[in-house]
């Protein structure tokens, strides 16, 4: 089902995280031919709340749940030709979700063995390589006003795909309710805590940039994300603003919109809570349970702020903070990022 009817409102929020670097500010979209930038970025993420339905406010995770993640991403940018740049990003991820255990199928006659065998624990910890991203950017117009086009492909690396709380089956609330005793078993617990969505994305974007006499930088991106593997396609938008302070410091602010225009494939049933603030003792049978069909799509609007410091002529350090402001089928995640990048040319000489 198409969701274009909501785009009139959200098209006003086509905004995202800033991507300037001072080592490339004369050419904000691409590196010069034979130039290379190798960088590393470390992220710390935390979330205790989530957005479920469109238009709803964020609510706490049930059972005092907490999501944490730590990511280290290595990226390589290379100016292959005049005005054409390639980029590769590879993340190593640690993902953790912890919550209190719960008994969802209580029994008046059940003894200690029964409760030990039927305790549901949704906590999970994963470590591995996340989605790899391959990008190519071609700069069409160069100067104080810059135009470029870009194509990015996201590929999974063989990790387990996300699923519903008790696996990829059932895919309907009715089936789950009619066979709740069959599905609600500790051995069936999978949940959607994974290293990625487990499917391929193709992003096509138009990139616009302005460099003003006040040493202010503006960047506006708009694009479309083709999501394969049953996920709903998205429209993308970015607006970034940066101000150069002195010769070495760039302050930045921006935001990013990812909005699904199709309903994705249902990957299982998620067991949310009617009142997520209640303790584990308040659950049982259908009490305080809210079965929900989980689609492989999401909406997300994020805000980003930070700074870039030019340490040397060829080295930059970055610090930024990112927070999800609104969404659907996504967590209210806060992210602190720190990064370092070094630029040189392909012959090994410093740029």
Rosetta silent file (secondary structure, phi, psi, omega in degrees, C-alpha in Angstrom):
SEQUENCE: XXXXXXXXXXXXXXXXXXXXXXXXXXXXXXXXXXXXXXXXXXXXXXXXXXXXXXXXXXXXXXXXXXXXXXXXXXXXXXXXXXXXXXXXXXXXXXXXXXXXXXXXXXXXXXXXXXXXXXXXXXXXXXXXXXXXXXXXXXXXXXXXXXXXXXXXXXXXXXXXXXXXXXXXXXXXXXXXXXXXXXXXXXXXXXXXXXXXXXXXXXXXXXXXXXXXXXXXXXXXXXXXXXXXXXXXXXXXXXXXXXXXXXXXXXXXXXXXXXXXXXXXXXXXXXXXXXXXXXXXXXXXXXXXXXXXXXXXXXXXXXXXXXXXXXXXXXXXXXXXXXXXXXXXXXXXXXXXXXXXXXXXXXXXXXX
SCORE:     score description
SCORE:     0.000 S_00000001
   1 L     0.000  129.146 -179.736    0.000    0.000    0.000 S_00000001
   2 L   -72.077  151.342 -178.702    1.442    3.403   -0.971 S_00000001
   3 L  -124.176   27.427 -175.763    1.939    6.031    1.767 S_00000001
   4 H   -65.298  -19.934 -174.716    2.421    9.128   -0.444 S_00000001
   5 H   -63.293  -20.752 -178.859   -0.502   10.964    1.197 S_00000001
   6 H   -91.190   -5.931 -172.030    1.714   11.904    4.147 S_00000001
   7 H   -72.266  -21.894  179.015    4.566   13.335    2.083 S_00000001
   8 H   -58.416  -39.824  178.658    3.096   16.827    1.855 S_00000001
   9 H   -73.672  -49.889 -171.517    3.907   17.366    5.529 S_00000001
  10 H   -78.306  -13.281  174.928    7.229   15.562    5.700 S_00000001
  11 H   -64.847  -20.452  175.997    8.600   17.037    2.489 S_00000001
  12 H   -75.470  -10.733 -176.902    9.109   20.192    4.592 S_00000001
  13 H  -114.281   35.153 -179.679   11.493   18.175    6.787 S_00000001
  14 L   -76.886   85.520 -170.378   13.901   16.954    4.095 S_00000001
  15 L  -143.643  156.778 -179.204   16.923   17.254    6.386 S_00000001
  16 L  -168.037  178.729 -172.863   19.998   15.263    7.624 S_00000001
  17 L   -65.525  141.388 -173.430   23.486   14.911    9.247 S_00000001
  18 L   -70.606  143.132 -177.086   26.247   17.182    7.990 S_00000001
  19 L  -126.127   15.099  179.436   28.885   15.697    5.712 S_00000001
  20 L   -71.503  153.983  163.814   31.401   18.496    5.015 S_00000001
  21 L  -136.402  141.123 -175.320   35.092   18.075    5.702 S_00000001
  22 H   -68.420  -26.282  178.314   37.503   20.977    5.602 S_00000001
  23 H   -66.917  -14.163 -178.625   40.111   18.977    3.674 S_00000001
  24 H  -128.288   24.019 -171.883   37.640   18.904    0.765 S_00000001
  25 H   -70.616  -19.947  174.087   35.724   22.162    1.217 S_00000001
  26 H   -72.448  -20.621  179.722   36.760   23.470   -2.229 S_00000001
  27 H  -140.919   78.291 -167.151   35.056   20.375   -3.644 S_00000001
  28 L   -64.343  -17.293 -175.425   32.518   19.282   -0.993 S_00000001
  29 L   -98.104  -35.519 -173.966   31.223   16.233   -2.848 S_00000001
  30 L  -135.692  157.137  174.140   34.281   14.482   -4.288 S_00000001
  31 L   -81.642  158.970  171.848   38.022   14.211   -3.824 S_00000001
  32 L   -66.047  159.988  179.813   40.502   15.298   -6.455 S_00000001
  33 L   -57.252  134.795  178.961   41.785   12.594   -8.770 S_00000001
  34 L    71.880    5.778  175.017   44.183   10.149   -7.016 S_00000001
  35 E   -85.463  146.182 -178.565   43.380   11.594   -3.559 S_00000001
  36 E  -131.402  138.027  171.308   42.576    9.123   -0.752 S_00000001
  37 E  -124.601  122.159  174.521   40.932    9.614    2.652 S_00000001
  38 E  -111.589  127.674 -176.386   41.054    6.792    5.219 S_00000001
  39 E  -139.478  157.442  174.281   38.963    7.353    8.325 S_00000001
  40 E  -130.940  141.667 -179.698   37.656    5.552   11.369 S_00000001
  41 E  -134.049  134.257  178.582   34.560    6.390   13.399 S_00000001
  42 E  -114.432  126.450 -178.906   33.456    5.030   16.787 S_00000001
  43 E  -116.591  140.946  168.712   29.783    5.247   17.783 S_00000001
  44 E  -118.691  126.369 -176.911   28.078    4.622   21.115 S_00000001
  45 E  -121.642  148.618  179.265   24.290    4.154   20.948 S_00000001
  46 E  -150.062  141.098  175.917   21.612    3.935   23.612 S_00000001
  47 E  -151.728  137.877  173.886   17.809    3.682   23.576 S_00000001
  48 L  -124.515   -1.389 -178.044   15.132    3.076   26.210 S_00000001
  49 E  -132.587  162.656 -178.416   12.110    4.165   24.174 S_00000001
  50 E  -145.719  152.161  172.137   10.616    3.248   20.804 S_00000001
  51 E  -100.519  126.433 -178.871    8.185    4.583   18.205 S_00000001
  52 L  -101.563  -77.114 -177.249    5.598    1.982   17.184 S_00000001
  53 L   -89.744  155.942  176.099    2.709    3.391   15.114 S_00000001
  54 L   -63.180  131.782  179.114    2.828    6.404   12.816 S_00000001
  55 L    87.744   -7.898 -179.597    1.857    9.548   14.705 S_00000001
  56 L   -88.965  155.439  176.604    2.353    7.993   18.151 S_00000001
  57 L   -82.440  163.106 -179.596    4.765    9.312   20.746 S_00000001
  58 L   -69.639  141.208  176.719    7.723    7.268   21.936 S_00000001
  59 E  -125.583  156.843 -177.550    7.071    4.788   24.731 S_00000001
  60 E   -67.336  152.341  172.865    9.466    2.923   26.994 S_00000001
  61 L   -63.991  141.080  176.255   10.550   -0.598   26.095 S_00000001
  62 H   -62.629  158.142  173.574    8.521   -3.216   27.999 S_00000001
  63 H    57.906   34.573  178.811   10.096   -5.048   30.938 S_00000001
  64 H    55.635   40.541 -178.479   12.598   -2.200   31.541 S_00000001
  65 L   -70.538  149.313  178.063   14.298   -2.969   28.252 S_00000001
  66 E  -140.489  131.414  175.901   17.450   -1.150   27.150 S_00000001
  67 E  -104.638  132.719  175.923   19.164   -1.146   23.756 S_00000001
  68 E  -136.389  147.809  177.223   22.909   -0.471   23.539 S_00000001
  69 E  -151.528  150.755  172.986   25.343   -0.668   20.647 S_00000001
  70 E  -133.317  127.958 -176.579   28.958    0.145   19.883 S_00000001
  71 E  -126.960  138.819  169.335   30.127    0.456   16.280 S_00000001
  72 E  -122.604  116.835 -177.025   33.525    0.995   14.724 S_00000001
  73 E  -112.163  128.424  173.605   33.351    1.913   11.052 S_00000001
  74 E  -104.333  133.272  179.430   36.325    2.073    8.710 S_00000001
  75 E  -131.877  148.520  176.085   35.881    3.973    5.446 S_00000001
  76 E  -129.230  125.172  174.047   38.029    4.570    2.386 S_00000001
  77 E  -112.583  139.552 -177.293   37.341    7.337   -0.153 S_00000001
  78 E  -140.660  125.485  175.120   39.241    7.446   -3.433 S_00000001
  79 E   -79.101   93.322 -173.763   39.209   10.028   -6.224 S_00000001
  80 E   -71.567  -45.068 -179.310   39.191    7.609   -9.141 S_00000001
  81 E  -135.985  172.663  174.473   38.745   10.184  -11.921 S_00000001
  82 L   -59.959  119.592  179.011   38.309   13.907  -12.247 S_00000001
  83 L    71.578   12.795  178.458   35.015   14.669  -10.402 S_00000001
  84 E  -130.228  125.066 -174.839   34.317   10.988   -9.673 S_00000001
  85 E  -125.052  142.459  173.190   34.831    9.414   -6.224 S_00000001
  86 E  -111.666  148.912  178.564   34.405    5.903   -4.837 S_00000001
  87 E  -142.916  143.108  176.273   33.792    5.064   -1.175 S_00000001
  88 E  -130.017  131.253  177.789   33.705    1.868    0.899 S_00000001
  89 E  -127.172  128.124 -177.935   32.409    1.668    4.496 S_00000001
  90 E  -128.286  115.781 -179.138   32.757   -1.437    6.674 S_00000001
  91 E  -102.571  140.453  167.954   31.333   -1.466   10.254 S_00000001
  92 E  -105.445  125.044 -169.689   32.167   -3.804   13.132 S_00000001
  93 E  -123.385  143.821  166.580   29.196   -3.840   15.513 S_00000001
  94 E  -120.406  122.796 -176.659   28.324   -4.879   19.052 S_00000001
  95 E  -123.762  134.220 -178.420   24.561   -4.884   19.717 S_00000001
  96 E  -138.887  135.350  170.547   22.888   -5.566   23.062 S_00000001
  97 E  -130.947  125.354  179.810   19.288   -5.643   24.265 S_00000001
  98 E  -123.363  142.135  175.255   18.538   -6.411   27.919 S_00000001
  99 L  -155.679  168.792  178.736   15.187   -6.725   29.688 S_00000001
 100 L   -73.626  143.059  174.806   13.618   -8.490   32.649 S_00000001
 101 L   -68.900  158.972 -175.450   12.553  -12.130   32.141 S_00000001
 102 E  -149.301  149.604  171.720    8.820  -12.872   32.105 S_00000001
 103 E  -101.770  114.739 -177.923    6.363  -15.777   32.294 S_00000001
 104 L   -97.114  -16.148  178.712    3.762  -15.337   29.526 S_00000001
 105 L  -124.388   76.356 -179.330    1.929  -18.646   30.025 S_00000001
 106 L   -68.708  154.558  178.133    1.305  -18.995   33.766 S_00000001
 107 L  -138.075  127.746 -179.925   -0.118  -22.224   35.196 S_00000001
 108 L   -65.221  -28.067 -177.836   -1.855  -22.590   38.549 S_00000001
 109 L   -97.270   -4.497 -176.306   -0.629  -26.187   38.812 S_00000001
 110 L   -71.186  137.196  176.834    2.863  -25.543   37.471 S_00000001
 111 L   -96.678 -162.981 -178.285    5.764  -26.122   39.825 S_00000001
 112 H   -59.963  -42.352 -179.475    9.318  -24.840   39.839 S_00000001
 113 H   -61.883  -38.327 -179.551   10.284  -26.947   36.812 S_00000001
 114 H   -62.407  -47.654 -177.293    7.373  -25.549   34.800 S_00000001
 115 H   -69.591  -33.569  175.233    8.343  -21.946   35.458 S_00000001
 116 H   -64.644  -37.619 -178.560   12.016  -22.606   34.756 S_00000001
 117 H   -78.351  -15.999 -174.537   11.095  -24.175   31.415 S_00000001
 118 L  -119.113   16.276  175.318    8.700  -21.376   30.431 S_00000001
 119 E   -77.400  125.691  179.476   10.624  -18.246   31.414 S_00000001
 120 E   -95.971  123.387  177.460   10.966  -15.919   28.426 S_00000001
 121 L  -121.323  112.805 -177.900   14.197  -13.899   28.283 S_00000001
 122 L   -89.284    1.355  179.784   14.383  -11.373   25.421 S_00000001
 123 L   -67.587  141.667 -177.821   17.917  -10.253   26.254 S_00000001
 124 E  -154.731  146.792 -179.781   20.416  -10.736   23.425 S_00000001
 125 E  -135.427  130.554 -177.703   24.015   -9.784   22.578 S_00000001
 126 E  -134.554  144.758  175.153   25.556   -9.884   19.105 S_00000001
 127 E  -135.623  135.567  178.019   28.979   -9.073   17.654 S_00000001
 128 E   169.149 -177.622  178.046   29.910   -9.060   13.976 S_00000001
 129 E   -83.597  128.190  179.807   30.335   -7.167   10.737 S_00000001
 130 L   -85.614 -157.410 -177.956   27.281   -5.108    9.817 S_00000001
 131 L   -68.879  133.381  175.595   26.087   -3.887    6.424 S_00000001
 132 E   -91.588  138.048 -179.297   28.807   -2.881    3.957 S_00000001
 133 E  -119.794  129.921  178.778   28.155    0.252    1.878 S_00000001
 134 E  -115.537  129.088 -175.668   29.628    0.939   -1.565 S_00000001
 135 E  -132.668  149.278  169.814   29.235    4.436   -3.047 S_00000001
 136 E  -134.672  132.681 -178.725   30.038    6.334   -6.209 S_00000001
 137 E  -128.690  130.598  176.989   29.602   10.130   -6.548 S_00000001
 138 E  -117.542  125.120 -179.240   29.955   12.187   -9.736 S_00000001
 139 E   -88.690  121.439 -177.305   30.243   15.965   -9.495 S_00000001
 140 E   -89.722  -48.586  179.879   28.364   17.744  -12.283 S_00000001
 141 E  -117.867  136.679 -177.501   28.878   21.416  -11.340 S_00000001
 142 L  -123.074  137.602  179.476   31.925   22.677   -9.446 S_00000001
 143 L   145.191 -157.982  178.555   32.319   25.982   -7.638 S_00000001
 144 L   -64.440  -28.650  168.577   30.588   27.984   -4.892 S_00000001
 145 E  -109.537  126.715 -173.312   27.420   26.189   -6.009 S_00000001
 146 E  -124.166  138.478  174.770   27.973   22.471   -6.444 S_00000001
 147 E  -128.945  136.831  178.868   25.775   19.737   -7.910 S_00000001
 148 E  -146.689  162.795  172.914   26.484   16.020   -7.816 S_00000001
 149 E  -125.535  146.242 -177.268   24.709   12.689   -8.155 S_00000001
 150 E  -138.024  151.989  175.573   25.430    9.626   -6.062 S_00000001
 151 E  -133.398  127.494 -179.325   24.611    5.929   -5.948 S_00000001
 152 E  -126.830  135.615  175.399   25.068    3.793   -2.823 S_00000001
 153 E  -117.274  127.416  175.331   24.555    0.055   -2.392 S_00000001
 154 E  -103.312  126.471 -178.727   24.132   -1.505    1.051 S_00000001
 155 E  -125.077  133.231  176.502   24.876   -5.239    1.258 S_00000001
 156 L   -72.576  167.939 -173.402   24.426   -7.563    4.281 S_00000001
 157 L  -121.292   20.490  174.819   27.238   -9.829    5.435 S_00000001
 158 L    97.318    4.566  176.817   25.499  -13.099    6.308 S_00000001
 159 L   -71.846  167.759  178.225   24.185  -12.341    9.809 S_00000001
 160 L   -67.796  133.353  178.548   20.746  -13.575   10.904 S_00000001
 161 L   -70.973  155.357  176.769   17.898  -11.485    9.488 S_00000001
 162 L   -65.756  156.205  179.873   15.444   -9.793   11.887 S_00000001
 163 L  -147.859  178.130  174.694   12.253  -11.614   12.842 S_00000001
 164 E   -70.821  176.927 -177.822    9.280  -11.257   15.149 S_00000001
 165 L   -55.380  -36.252 -178.832    9.566  -11.859   18.884 S_00000001
 166 L  -119.115   35.834  174.956    8.980  -15.598   18.374 S_00000001
 167 E   104.021 -175.153 -176.960   10.389  -16.057   14.881 S_00000001
 168 L   -82.286   -8.837  174.743    9.242  -15.428   11.308 S_00000001
 169 L  -127.189  139.271    4.026    6.013  -17.389   11.848 S_00000001
 170 L   -82.078  175.012  178.146    3.212  -16.575   12.352 S_00000001
 171 L  -117.647    8.669  177.701    2.731  -13.421   10.277 S_00000001
 172 L  -132.022  144.909  178.616   -0.822  -12.556   11.380 S_00000001
 173 H   -62.933  -37.678 -178.381   -2.188  -11.467   14.746 S_00000001
 174 H   -62.454  -46.089  178.749   -5.157  -13.821   14.397 S_00000001
 175 H   -61.207  -41.364  179.840   -2.947  -16.883   13.911 S_00000001
 176 H   -63.258  -46.507 -178.392   -0.838  -15.854   16.907 S_00000001
 177 H   -63.227  -37.799 -177.151   -3.867  -15.354   19.184 S_00000001
 178 H   -75.187  -21.059 -176.760   -5.409  -18.690   18.162 S_00000001
 179 L  -130.641   37.804 -172.771   -2.170  -20.628   18.772 S_00000001
 180 H   -59.733  -37.317 -179.167   -0.490  -18.570   21.473 S_00000001
 181 H   -66.728  -27.819  178.958    0.578  -21.603   23.523 S_00000001
 182 H   -74.934  -41.155 -174.096    2.368  -23.041   20.475 S_00000001
 183 H   -85.051  -35.215 -175.158    4.314  -19.897   19.585 S_00000001
 184 L   -81.240   78.798  179.235    5.088  -18.461   23.037 S_00000001
 185 L  -132.665  141.555 -179.501    7.953  -20.797   23.877 S_00000001
 186 H   -54.620  -35.582 -178.536   11.487  -19.910   25.050 S_00000001
 187 H   -69.242  -17.327 -178.557   13.013  -21.911   22.180 S_00000001
 188 H   -89.103   -8.636 -174.100   11.160  -19.760   19.627 S_00000001
 189 L   -63.434  123.429  174.028   12.563  -16.419   20.828 S_00000001
 190 L  -127.564  -51.747 -178.996   14.384  -14.568   18.037 S_00000001
 191 L    64.609  179.230 -175.706   13.318  -10.898   18.135 S_00000001
 192 L  -109.217   23.485  174.908   14.601   -8.208   15.761 S_00000001
 193 L   -83.228   99.310 -177.764   17.887   -7.416   17.540 S_00000001
 194 L  -137.171  179.642  179.241   20.308   -8.027   14.669 S_00000001
 195 L   -83.817   -2.071  179.812   23.327   -6.456   12.974 S_00000001
 196 L   170.884 -173.384 -178.493   21.121   -5.048   10.175 S_00000001
 197 L   -82.968  -11.606  176.099   18.009   -5.584    8.064 S_00000001
 198 L    72.032   23.668  179.765   19.547   -8.475    6.127 S_00000001
 199 L  -143.489  168.219 -175.722   18.602   -7.131    2.684 S_00000001
 200 L   -92.042  136.515  172.824   20.091   -5.022   -0.124 S_00000001
 201 E  -117.149  145.483  171.884   19.426   -1.266   -0.515 S_00000001
 202 E  -126.195  115.817 -179.753   20.154    0.926   -3.540 S_00000001
 203 E  -105.260  126.884  172.337   20.179    4.709   -2.892 S_00000001
 204 E  -116.479  124.987 -173.583   20.097    7.211   -5.761 S_00000001
 205 E  -136.181  150.482  168.981   20.535   10.847   -4.675 S_00000001
 206 E  -106.236  131.301 -174.319   20.949   14.361   -6.032 S_00000001
 207 E  -117.965  126.590  179.622   23.360   16.478   -3.953 S_00000001
 208 E  -121.854  136.619 -179.570   23.336   20.298   -3.889 S_00000001
 209 E  -141.032  147.368  178.323   25.860   22.461   -2.042 S_00000001
 210 E  -130.583  138.075  172.370   26.556   26.148   -1.474 S_00000001
 211 E  -116.666  115.553 -173.133   29.656   27.893   -0.109 S_00000001
 212 L   -98.138  157.452  178.968   28.825   31.447    1.060 S_00000001
 213 L   -58.981  -25.462  178.674   31.149   34.439    1.573 S_00000001
 214 L   -75.253    5.684 -176.400   30.390   34.295    5.312 S_00000001
 215 L    65.036   31.380  173.037   32.205   30.916    5.307 S_00000001
 216 E   -98.912  140.321 -178.717   28.865   29.212    5.844 S_00000001
 217 E  -118.879  134.085  177.004   28.237   25.909    4.071 S_00000001
 218 E  -123.315  142.895  176.899   24.845   24.537    3.034 S_00000001
 219 E  -143.315  131.061  178.835   24.085   21.092    1.619 S_00000001
 220 E  -127.942  124.671  178.019   20.754   19.674    0.470 S_00000001
 221 E  -119.710  145.860  173.355   20.314   16.051   -0.661 S_00000001
 222 E  -143.851  139.363 -176.990   17.207   14.324   -1.974 S_00000001
 223 E  -163.604 -176.503 -179.179   16.899   10.746   -3.124 S_00000001
 224 E  -132.544  135.027  179.768   15.089    7.443   -3.366 S_00000001
 225 E  -109.985  114.069  173.794   16.019    4.163   -1.674 S_00000001
 226 E   -87.005  114.402 -176.291   15.101    0.954   -3.483 S_00000001
 227 E  -106.592  115.334 -179.713   14.912   -1.696   -0.757 S_00000001
 228 L   -89.863  176.032  177.152   15.074   -5.267   -1.976 S_00000001
 229 L    74.218   25.624  175.423   14.280   -8.467   -0.079 S_00000001
 230 L    92.142   -0.038 -179.833   10.718   -7.530    0.871 S_00000001
 231 L   -86.756  153.493 -179.821   11.443   -4.157    2.534 S_00000001
 232 L   -78.152  133.618  177.655    9.443   -1.002    1.779 S_00000001
 233 L   -61.048  159.658 -178.555   11.110    1.627   -0.447 S_00000001
 234 E  -135.159  152.081  163.708   11.921    5.035    1.060 S_00000001
 235 E   -96.914  147.047 -174.378   12.353    8.663    0.058 S_00000001
 236 E  -122.536  146.626  176.055   15.435   10.320    1.546 S_00000001
 237 E  -149.997  142.793  178.984   16.219   13.903    2.477 S_00000001
 238 E  -140.085  137.297  168.741   19.141   15.767    4.040 S_00000001
 239 E  -132.823  125.723 -178.156   19.758   19.392    4.980 S_00000001
 240 E  -128.772  141.944  178.383   23.106   20.339    6.495 S_00000001
 241 E  -132.343  133.165  178.122   24.479   23.660    7.674 S_00000001
 242 E  -136.762  148.468  178.581   28.064   24.368    8.731 S_00000001
 243 E  -129.314  123.171  178.316   29.972   27.451    9.868 S_00000001
 244 E   -80.138  126.435  178.656   33.744   27.739    9.697 S_00000001
 245 E  -111.868  117.163 -175.119   35.237   29.344   12.835 S_00000001
 246 L    68.043 -145.064 -178.119   38.788   30.556   12.320 S_00000001
 247 L  -106.116  -11.331 -170.212   40.835   28.381    9.981 S_00000001
 248 L  -128.172   -9.760 -173.196   40.469   24.941   11.550 S_00000001
 249 E  -115.917  127.310  176.025   37.083   24.543   13.275 S_00000001
 250 E  -119.414  119.510  173.569   33.765   23.803   11.546 S_00000001
 251 E   -91.576  143.933 -173.468   30.531   23.737   13.572 S_00000001
 252 E  -143.074  151.374  175.127   27.682   21.772   12.012 S_00000001
 253 E  -151.406  149.207  179.414   24.017   20.969   12.482 S_00000001
 254 E  -176.695 -176.349  176.032   21.510   19.065   10.409 S_00000001
 255 E  -154.518  167.166 -173.123   18.883   16.370   10.292 S_00000001
 256 E  -138.359  136.892  177.498   17.891   13.381    8.172 S_00000001
 257 E  -118.285  129.390  171.043   14.591   11.978    6.958 S_00000001
 258 E  -126.300  114.266 -171.813   13.983    8.377    5.828 S_00000001
 259 E  -128.352  122.304 -177.914   10.303    7.833    4.970 S_00000001
 260 E   -75.919  132.570  178.358    8.789    4.578    3.684 S_00000001
 261 L  -108.236    2.806  175.997    6.448    4.912    0.704 S_00000001
 262 L  -139.505  153.732  172.999    5.542    1.212    0.638 S_00000001
 263 L   -83.840  128.274 -179.858    4.549   -1.369    3.223 S_00000001
 264 L   -83.035  172.589  178.521    7.262   -3.959    3.658 S_00000001
 265 L   -64.038  140.049  175.877    6.928   -7.703    4.113 S_00000001
 266 E   -75.276  125.194 -176.185    5.719   -8.874    7.549 S_00000001
 267 E  -104.158    9.007  177.947    8.623  -10.657    9.286 S_00000001
 268 E   142.187 -172.761  179.689    6.670  -11.993   12.266 S_00000001
 269 E  -108.621  128.424  173.996    4.666  -10.966   15.305 S_00000001
 270 E  -100.077  133.653  178.874    6.111   -8.665   17.955 S_00000001
 271 E   -96.757   95.526  174.647    4.642   -8.920   21.432 S_00000001
 272 E   -86.799 -171.357 -177.379    4.437   -5.356   22.706 S_00000001
 273 E  -124.303  141.571  173.406    2.665   -4.288   25.902 S_00000001
 274 L   -60.983  -41.646  175.666   -0.610   -2.466   26.484 S_00000001
 275 L  -130.466   98.196 -174.811    1.193   -0.680   29.338 S_00000001
 276 L   -70.743   -7.480  179.576    4.976   -1.060   28.969 S_00000001
 277 L   -84.853   -9.876 -178.087    5.603    0.462   32.409 S_00000001
 278 L   -74.076  151.085  179.561    4.082   -2.529   34.238 S_00000001
 279 L   -75.010  171.707 -177.085    6.389   -5.106   35.854 S_00000001
 280 H   -59.602  -30.239 -178.114    6.850   -8.671   34.613 S_00000001
 281 H   -65.583  -16.878 -177.586    4.298   -9.959   37.161 S_00000001
 282 H   -85.445   -4.173 -179.162    1.530   -8.097   35.290 S_00000001
 283 L   -95.925  154.403  175.962    1.928  -10.244   32.148 S_00000001
 284 E   159.160  129.240 -177.052    0.262  -13.572   31.478 S_00000001
 285 L    63.246 -118.967  175.667   -1.875  -15.189   28.797 S_00000001
 286 L  -104.625    6.078 -178.887   -3.337  -12.229   26.922 S_00000001
 287 E   -72.153  125.032  178.655   -3.001   -9.853   29.890 S_00000001
 288 L    61.820   18.261  177.556   -1.001   -6.713   29.023 S_00000001
 289 E  -104.589  138.170  179.605    0.040   -8.256   25.686 S_00000001
 290 E  -129.304   84.644  179.063   -0.326   -6.368   22.402 S_00000001
 291 E   -63.186  135.375 -176.720    0.557   -8.650   19.461 S_00000001
 292 E  -137.287  136.885  173.766    1.669   -6.606   16.453 S_00000001
 293 E   -74.386  128.766 -175.803    2.583   -7.523   12.894 S_00000001
 294 E  -102.022  112.776  177.202    6.169   -6.358   12.282 S_00000001
 295 E   -88.491  156.928  178.127    6.897   -5.076    8.727 S_00000001
 296 L   -89.005   59.873  173.536   10.373   -4.807    7.256 S_00000001
 297 L  -154.594  166.495 -178.071   10.148   -1.018    6.898 S_00000001
 298 L  -159.908  160.272  168.569   10.506    2.062    9.086 S_00000001
 299 E  -119.432  146.566 -179.532   10.286    5.875    9.143 S_00000001
 300 E  -157.551  132.645  172.501   12.877    7.974   10.943 S_00000001
 301 E  -121.724  124.191 -175.400   13.705   11.665   11.411 S_00000001
 302 E  -124.144  154.355  176.351   17.005   12.414   13.170 S_00000001
 303 E  -117.432  139.562 -177.843   18.831   15.525   14.389 S_00000001
 304 E  -134.192  141.779  173.788   22.614   15.857   14.332 S_00000001
 305 E  -146.014  147.839  179.828   25.059   18.411   15.735 S_00000001
 306 E   178.083 -163.809 -179.112   28.824   18.393   16.061 S_00000001
 307 E  -146.628  156.061  174.431   32.168   19.805   15.014 S_00000001
 308 E  -125.204  126.981 -179.982   35.105   19.043   12.740 S_00000001
 309 E  -114.282  123.088  176.084   38.620   20.091   13.773 S_00000001
 310 E   -82.800  103.870 -176.037   41.421   20.233   11.231 S_00000001
 311 E   -73.267  -48.024  174.384   44.352   18.914   13.291 S_00000001
 312 E  -134.057 -177.535  178.826   46.905   19.173   10.468 S_00000001
 313 L   -62.278  -22.798 -175.902   46.700   19.939    6.752 S_00000001
 314 L  -120.818    4.603 -174.754   45.882   16.277    6.101 S_00000001
 315 E  -130.487  135.108  178.345   44.180   15.139    9.342 S_00000001
 316 E  -130.590  144.769  173.314   40.725   15.875   10.761 S_00000001
 317 E  -117.166  141.882 -178.086   38.943   14.897   13.984 S_00000001
 318 E  -130.517  143.288  172.822   35.153   14.839   14.292 S_00000001
 319 E  -136.003  134.476  179.390   32.709   14.674   17.213 S_00000001
 320 E  -149.905  159.168  176.583   28.918   14.579   16.795 S_00000001
 321 E  -126.390  133.711 -177.097   25.679   13.780   18.613 S_00000001
 322 E  -128.304  137.095 -179.851   22.679   12.246   16.873 S_00000001
 323 E  -140.308  134.130  174.600   19.136   11.774   18.217 S_00000001
 324 E   -75.453  125.672 -178.432   16.008   10.266   16.653 S_00000001
 325 E   -95.847  -32.803 -174.290   13.185   12.829   16.911 S_00000001
 326 E  -156.398  153.763  176.684   10.299   10.936   15.319 S_00000001
 327 E  -179.036 -175.337  175.307    9.659    7.613   13.688 S_00000001
 328 E  -146.383  131.414 -179.083    7.669    4.460   13.135 S_00000001
 329 L    57.119   43.657 -179.575    8.875    0.942   13.870 S_00000001
 330 E  -152.302  159.250  179.761   12.168    2.351   15.192 S_00000001
 331 E   -86.810  152.768  171.368   13.895    3.115   18.493 S_00000001
 332 L   -83.510   84.818 -171.709   14.447    6.581   19.951 S_00000001
 333 L   -95.070  139.042  171.154   18.201    6.183   19.676 S_00000001
 334 E  -111.460  136.352 -175.612   20.879    8.579   20.887 S_00000001
 335 E  -133.344  128.884  172.060   24.343    8.294   19.308 S_00000001
 336 E  -108.289  125.031 -175.798   27.685    9.832   20.250 S_00000001
 337 E  -121.711  141.825  174.752   30.281    9.613   17.461 S_00000001
 338 E  -135.156  134.220 -175.794   34.020   10.302   17.380 S_00000001
 339 E  -144.962  162.156  178.270   36.134   10.000   14.252 S_00000001
 340 E  -142.870  133.959  179.911   39.537   10.650   12.718 S_00000001
 341 E  -132.174  144.870  179.593   40.439   10.924    9.022 S_00000001
 342 E  -126.342  134.264 -178.453   43.728   11.198    7.130 S_00000001
 343 E  -113.923  138.115  175.254   44.091   12.429    3.534 S_00000001
 344 E  -156.247  170.682  177.070   46.924   11.673    1.099 S_00000001
 345 E   -96.779  168.791 -170.516   47.395   11.045   -2.579 S_00000001
 346 L   -65.523  -18.728  179.007   47.711    7.629   -4.176 S_00000001
 347 L   -82.697   -6.395  179.566   51.497    7.966   -4.555 S_00000001
 348 L    99.523   -5.300  177.664   51.856    8.223   -0.771 S_00000001
 349 L   -79.915  148.074  179.014   52.549   11.963   -0.657 S_00000001
 350 E   -68.509  138.295  178.387   50.538   14.066    1.812 S_00000001
 351 L   -80.509    0.000    0.000   47.635   15.990    0.237 S_00000001
